[in-house]
């Protein structure tokens, strides 16, 4: 009986240590880098574990932010669509 108690004690201590390593690894690889990335204003890409810089679309296109969209009138748009397919 005493051997079984010692064996169970070692098994539970091993499971406990493995769970501590798992939680610390999760925080080291995911939680802390994500918090650091979001604190500096970045966007966390969890799939690749990378921090990305967010650029406004105005920076990439050079278009001012207060200009209305160009193609808002659907009646002036050309070409076939799903609602009005071309008839042959």
N, C-alpha and C positions, 0 to 999 in steps of 0.2 A: 504494500500500500504506500509506503514511504517513497518508493521509486516512482510510482505514478504521480504523486504530488510534485516531486522534483521535476519530472519530465513536463508536466503541465505548466509548472512555474516557468521553465525555460521557454516553452512554446509561447506563452502569453507575453513574456518579456520580449521575445523576438518579434511577435506581431506588433507590440507597442512601439518598438524601435523602428520597425519598417514603416509604420504609419507616421511616425514623427519625420522620418526622412522623406516620405511622400508629400506631406504637407509643406515641409520646408522647401522641397524642390519645386512644388507648384507655385509657392509664393516667389521663389527666386526666379523662375522662368516666366511667370505670367503676371502675377499681381503687382509686384514692385516695378517692373518695367512699364506696365500699363499706367500705373499711377504717375510715374515720372514723366511719361510721354504726354499724358493729358494735362499735367500741371504746367508744362511748357507750351501748351496750345496745339499739340499735334493730334493726329488721328491714329489710334492703335489698330493695326492690322493683325488680328489674332491668328489668322490662318498661317501667316509667315513669321509671326512674332517680331514684327518690325514697326517702327514709328514712322509715320508719313507726315509730310508737311501739307497743310491744306492751303490751296491757292484759290482765290475767288475767280470765277469765270471771266470777270472783267480784266484781270491781270493777263490771262492767256489770250483773250481775243482783242483787247485794246478798246472795247466798246464801253462807253460810260454807263454807270449804273442807273441813271435816271432816264434813259432812252426807252420808249415803249418797244415791245416786240414788233418785228417787221411783218411776219405772216400771220395776222390774226383774223383776217377775213377769209373764211373758207370758200366763199362763192367765187373769189378771184383766183383760187388755186387751180392749176392745170394738171391734167393727167388722170388716169383711172384710179378709182379708189375701191374699197371693199363695198361701200354703200351704193356707188354708182358705177358698176363695171361697164366697160365698153361693149357695145353690141356689135356682133359681126354679121 
